[in-house]
Amino acid sequence: MKNLVARFAKDESGATAIEYGLIAAGIGVAIIATVDAVGTQLNTLFGSIKTGLQ
């Protein structure tokens, strides 16, 4: 039983998976923020083009 508890305490694979999950979440938030900003700029640009063509 002591051996099992010792192995469990030394196992870091779960911590590594959590770290990778946090990194992936951070990258996802950065991508969403960038796409949102670019989308707003494109909407403004195409609105100006539409107005200019009318």
N, CA, C and O atoms as a MOPAC input file, in Angstrom:
PM7 MOZYME 1SCF
protein

 N      0.82300 1    -1.18600 1     0.00000 1
 C      0.00000 1     0.00000 1     0.00000 1
 C      0.87500 1     1.26000 1     0.00000 1
 O      0.55800 1     2.23400 1    -0.68300 1
 N      1.97200 1     1.24100 1     0.76300 1
 C      2.87800 1     2.39100 1     0.78200 1
 C      3.48400 1     2.63400 1    -0.59500 1
 O      3.67000 1     3.77600 1    -1.01600 1
 N      3.78800 1     1.54000 1    -1.29000 1
 C      4.36300 1     1.65200 1    -2.63000 1
 C      3.38000 1     2.33200 1    -3.58000 1
 O      3.78100 1     3.16800 1    -4.38900 1
 N      2.11600 1     1.98500 1    -3.49100 1
 C      1.09400 1     2.57400 1    -4.34600 1
 C      0.95700 1     4.07100 1    -4.08500 1
 O      0.86800 1     4.85600 1    -5.02900 1
 N      0.93900 1     4.46800 1    -2.83400 1
 C      0.82900 1     5.88100 1    -2.46500 1
 C      2.07300 1     6.64500 1    -2.92100 1
 O      1.96800 1     7.77900 1    -3.39100 1
 N      3.23300 1     6.03500 1    -2.78600 1
 C      4.47400 1     6.68900 1    -3.20500 1
 C      4.48800 1     6.90400 1    -4.72200 1
 O      4.88200 1     7.96800 1    -5.19800 1
 N      4.05700 1     5.89200 1    -5.47400 1
 C      4.00500 1     6.03800 1    -6.92800 1
 C      3.00500 1     7.12600 1    -7.33700 1
 O      3.26700 1     7.90800 1    -8.25100 1
 N      1.86500 1     7.16600 1    -6.65400 1
 C      0.84600 1     8.16900 1    -6.96000 1
 C      1.38200 1     9.57700 1    -6.68300 1
 O      1.11700 1    10.49600 1    -7.45900 1
 N      2.11300 1     9.75600 1    -5.61400 1
 C      2.65700 1    11.06400 1    -5.24900 1
 C      3.71700 1    11.52300 1    -6.25000 1
 O      3.85300 1    12.72100 1    -6.49700 1
 N      4.46500 1    10.58600 1    -6.82700 1
 C      5.52100 1    10.93600 1    -7.77400 1
 C      5.01300 1    11.11100 1    -9.20000 1
 O      5.72200 1    11.67300 1   -10.03400 1
 N      3.81500 1    10.64900 1    -9.49700 1
 C      3.27500 1    10.70600 1   -10.85900 1
 C      2.92200 1    12.14200 1   -11.22100 1
 O      2.08700 1    12.76300 1   -10.56400 1
 N      3.55600 1    12.67000 1   -12.26200 1
 C      3.31500 1    14.04400 1   -12.69100 1
 C      2.61100 1    14.11700 1   -14.04100 1
 O      2.49600 1    15.20900 1   -14.59700 1
 N      2.14600 1    13.02300 1   -14.57900 1
 C      1.53000 1    13.04700 1   -15.90300 1
 C      0.22800 1    13.83500 1   -15.90600 1
 O     -0.09400 1    14.47900 1   -16.90500 1
 N     -0.52000 1    13.79900 1   -14.82600 1
 C     -1.75600 1    14.57500 1   -14.74400 1
 C     -1.47600 1    16.06400 1   -14.74000 1
 O     -2.19700 1    16.83500 1   -15.37200 1
 N     -0.42600 1    16.47800 1   -14.02700 1
 C     -0.05100 1    17.89400 1   -13.99000 1
 C      0.36200 1    18.37000 1   -15.37300 1
 O      0.03000 1    19.48700 1   -15.77200 1
 N      1.08000 1    17.53300 1   -16.10600 1
 C      1.50000 1    17.89900 1   -17.44600 1
 C      0.29000 1    18.06600 1   -18.36100 1
 O      0.24600 1    19.00000 1   -19.16200 1
 N     -0.67000 1    17.18900 1   -18.25500 1
 C     -1.87600 1    17.29900 1   -19.08300 1
 C     -2.63800 1    18.57900 1   -18.76900 1
 O     -3.16200 1    19.22600 1   -19.67500 1
 N     -2.70200 1    18.94700 1   -17.50700 1
 C     -3.37900 1    20.18700 1   -17.12600 1
 C     -2.63300 1    21.39100 1   -17.68500 1
 O     -3.25600 1    22.34100 1   -18.15800 1
 N     -1.32300 1    21.35900 1   -17.63600 1
 C     -0.53200 1    22.46700 1   -18.17600 1
 C     -0.77300 1    22.61000 1   -19.67500 1
 O     -0.95300 1    23.72400 1   -20.16800 1
 N     -0.77900 1    21.50100 1   -20.40200 1
 C     -1.04700 1    21.57000 1   -21.83800 1
 C     -2.45800 1    22.08500 1   -22.10600 1
 O     -2.67700 1    22.82500 1   -23.06500 1
 N     -3.39600 1    21.70400 1   -21.27900 1
 C     -4.76400 1    22.19800 1   -21.42600 1
 C     -4.85000 1    23.69900 1   -21.22000 1
 O     -5.55900 1    24.39000 1   -21.95200 1
 N     -4.12900 1    24.21100 1   -20.22400 1
 C     -4.11400 1    25.65400 1   -19.98200 1
 C     -3.45300 1    26.41500 1   -21.12700 1
 O     -3.90600 1    27.49500 1   -21.50700 1
 N     -2.39000 1    25.85200 1   -21.66900 1
 C     -1.72600 1    26.48400 1   -22.81300 1
 C     -2.66900 1    26.51900 1   -24.01500 1
 O     -2.76800 1    27.53900 1   -24.69700 1
 N     -3.35400 1    25.41900 1   -24.27300 1
 C     -4.29000 1    25.36900 1   -25.39800 1
 C     -5.43500 1    26.36100 1   -25.20200 1
 O     -5.87000 1    27.00100 1   -26.16000 1
 N     -5.92000 1    26.49100 1   -23.97800 1
 C     -6.98900 1    27.45500 1   -23.70400 1
 C     -6.50100 1    28.88000 1   -23.92800 1
 O     -7.23000 1    29.70000 1   -24.48500 1
 N     -5.30600 1    29.18000 1   -23.51300 1
 C     -4.73200 1    30.51500 1   -23.73100 1
 C     -4.57100 1    30.83800 1   -25.19800 1
 O     -4.86800 1    31.95100 1   -25.63100 1
 N     -4.10000 1    29.86400 1   -25.96800 1
 C     -3.96000 1    30.06700 1   -27.40900 1
 C     -5.32900 1    30.27400 1   -28.04600 1
 O     -5.48000 1    31.11000 1   -28.93700 1
 N     -6.31500 1    29.52500 1   -27.59900 1
 C     -7.66800 1    29.67600 1   -28.12900 1
 C     -8.23500 1    31.05800 1   -27.86000 1
 O     -8.86000 1    31.65500 1   -28.73600 1
 N     -8.02400 1    31.57200 1   -26.65000 1
 C     -8.50300 1    32.92600 1   -26.31800 1
 C     -7.80400 1    33.96700 1   -27.18600 1
 O     -8.44100 1    34.91200 1   -27.65000 1
 N     -6.51100 1    33.80400 1   -27.40900 1
 C     -5.77100 1    34.74600 1   -28.24800 1
 C     -6.28100 1    34.71700 1   -29.68700 1
 O     -6.41300 1    35.76600 1   -30.31700 1
 N     -6.56700 1    33.53500 1   -30.21000 1
 C     -7.08500 1    33.41600 1   -31.57600 1
 C     -8.45800 1    34.07300 1   -31.68000 1
 O     -8.72800 1    34.79300 1   -32.64100 1
 N     -9.32100 1    33.83200 1   -30.70600 1
 C    -10.66600 1    34.41900 1   -30.73700 1
 C    -10.58500 1    35.94200 1   -30.68600 1
 O    -11.29900 1    36.61900 1   -31.42500 1
 N     -9.73200 1    36.48800 1   -29.83200 1
 C     -9.58900 1    37.94500 1   -29.72800 1
 C     -9.07500 1    38.53700 1   -31.03300 1
 O     -9.54700 1    39.59000 1   -31.46200 1
 N     -8.11100 1    37.87100 1   -31.67200 1
 C     -7.55500 1    38.35800 1   -32.93000 1
 C     -8.59600 1    38.31500 1   -34.03900 1
 O     -8.74500 1    39.27800 1   -34.79100 1
 N     -9.30500 1    37.22300 1   -34.14200 1
 C    -10.32500 1    37.08600 1   -35.18800 1
 C    -11.43400 1    38.11400 1   -34.98700 1
 O    -11.94700 1    38.67600 1   -35.95400 1
 N    -11.80000 1    38.35900 1   -33.73700 1
 C    -12.82900 1    39.35200 1   -33.44200 1
 C    -12.38000 1    40.73800 1   -33.88000 1
 O    -13.15100 1    41.47200 1   -34.49800 1
 N    -11.14100 1    41.10300 1   -33.56600 1
 C    -10.62500 1    42.42200 1   -33.93900 1
 C    -10.53700 1    42.56800 1   -35.45600 1
 O    -10.92700 1    43.59900 1   -36.00500 1
 N    -10.03400 1    41.55300 1   -36.12500 1
 C     -9.90600 1    41.60300 1   -37.58700 1
 C    -11.28900 1    41.63400 1   -38.22600 1
 O    -11.49500 1    42.33300 1   -39.21700 1
 N    -12.22900 1    40.89300 1   -37.67600 1
 C    -13.59500 1    40.88100 1   -38.21300 1
 C    -14.24200 1    42.24700 1   -38.12200 1
 O    -14.93000 1    42.67300 1   -39.05000 1
 N    -14.02800 1    42.93800 1   -37.01600 1
 C    -14.57900 1    44.28300 1   -36.85500 1
 C    -13.96900 1    45.24000 1   -37.87800 1
 O    -14.67700 1    46.04800 1   -38.47900 1
 N    -12.67700 1    45.14900 1   -38.06900 1
 C    -12.00500 1    46.01300 1   -39.04400 1
 C    -12.48800 1    45.72300 1   -40.46000 1
 O    -12.71100 1    46.64400 1   -41.24600 1
 N    -12.64800 1    44.44400 1   -40.78500 1
 C    -13.13300 1    44.09100 1   -42.12100 1
 C    -14.56400 1    44.56200 1   -42.32900 1
 O    -14.91600 1    45.00600 1   -43.42200 1
 N    -15.38300 1    44.47200 1   -41.30600 1
 C    -16.76200 1    44.94100 1   -41.40500 1
 C    -16.78800 1    46.44000 1   -41.69200 1
 O    -17.56800 1    46.90400 1   -42.52400 1
 N    -15.94500 1    47.18600 1   -41.01000 1
 C    -15.85500 1    48.62700 1   -41.24500 1
 C    -15.35800 1    48.91500 1   -42.65300 1
 O    -15.89400 1    49.78900 1   -43.33500 1
 N    -14.34600 1    48.19300 1   -43.08900 1
 C    -13.79000 1    48.39300 1   -44.42700 1
 C    -14.82500 1    48.11100 1   -45.50600 1
 O    -14.99600 1    48.91700 1   -46.42000 1
 N    -15.51900 1    46.97600 1   -45.41600 1
 C    -16.50700 1    46.63700 1   -46.42400 1
 C    -17.70900 1    47.58100 1   -46.36700 1
 O    -18.33500 1    47.85000 1   -47.39300 1
 N    -18.03100 1    48.07800 1   -45.18900 1
 C    -19.08300 1    49.08700 1   -45.08500 1
 C    -18.72200 1    50.35900 1   -45.81100 1
 O    -19.56500 1    50.96100 1   -46.47600 1
 N    -17.46200 1    50.77900 1   -45.68900 1
 C    -16.98300 1    51.96700 1   -46.40200 1
 C    -17.01100 1    51.74000 1   -47.90000 1
 O    -17.39900 1    52.63400 1   -48.65300 1
 N    -16.60800 1    50.56800 1   -48.34400 1
 C    -16.62300 1    50.25100 1   -49.77700 1
 C    -18.05300 1    50.25100 1   -50.30000 1
 O    -18.32300 1    50.76800 1   -51.38400 1
 N    -18.96500 1    49.67200 1   -49.53000 1
 C    -20.36900 1    49.64200 1   -49.93300 1
 C    -20.92600 1    51.05800 1   -50.07300 1
 O    -21.61900 1    51.37200 1   -51.04000 1
 N    -20.61700 1    51.89400 1   -49.10400 1
 C    -21.10200 1    53.26700 1   -49.15100 1
 C    -20.49600 1    54.01000 1   -50.35000 1
 O    -21.17600 1    54.79300 1   -51.01300 1
 N    -19.23200 1    53.75700 1   -50.61100 1
 C    -18.57400 1    54.41100 1   -51.74700 1
 C    -19.12600 1    53.97300 1   -53.08000 1
 O    -19.11500 1    54.75300 1   -54.03200 1
 N    -19.60500 1    52.76200 1   -53.18000 1
 C    -20.14900 1    52.25200 1   -54.44500 1
 C    -21.57400 1    52.69700 1   -54.71300 1
 O    -22.04600 1    52.62000 1   -55.84800 1
 N    -22.25900 1    53.15800 1   -53.69100 1
 C    -23.66400 1    53.54900 1   -53.88400 1
 C    -23.80400 1    54.92700 1   -54.45800 1
 O    -24.92200 1    55.39400 1   -54.67600 1

